[in-house]
Amino acid sequence: MEQNIKYVDNTNGITGTKTDQTVLSFEELKALRERKLTPEEADFSEEHLSIVWWFLNEKKLPADDWFDVVVLRYLLTVKRWFTLPQLWRYSFTTLAVSAMKSAVNTERRKQNRRPQTISLDAPYKGTYGKPLIEYIAA
């Protein structure tokens, strides 16, 4: 049974009616990303920051390379948790881990789309161990 829930987010002025859904519109998500954490959200995120470190350790991701990617999605999850009370039926840890997995997968897809740099002087697969420079027409 669906239930209409009236919500007001006093931190950024978003007001409207949601029908028991946990998805924000593009505009609402953009506003959520851009606003600062409320003091309550900041305290909550600090209290649960160990989830981020656990996730990095569990997935064997070096913090130097992945902390920024993961923590940004973690903080967005904190904001969503406080903005959408419908999410309270789920464990915050479950939501945060799911969001961080998504962030890592998105970043890896972005990295795979970037052009790869190769050396013309190094052997390359399919060239029988010869450098690519030998196959370039002069």
Sequence and secondary structure as in RCSB ss.txt:
>XXXX:A:sequence
MEQNIKYVDNTNGITGTKTDQTVLSFEELKALRERKLTPEEADFSEEHLSIVWWFLNEKKLPADDWFDVVVLRYL
LTVKRWFTLPQLWRYSFTTLAVSAMKSAVNTERRKQNRRPQTISLDAPYKGTYGKPLIEYIAA
>XXXX:A:secstr
   EEEEEETTTTEEEEEES     HHHHHHHHHS   HHHHHHHHHTTHHHHHHHHHTT  HHHHHHHHHHHHH
HHHHHHHH GGGGGS HHHHHHHHHHHHHHHHHHHHHHS     SSSB TTTTT BGGGGS  
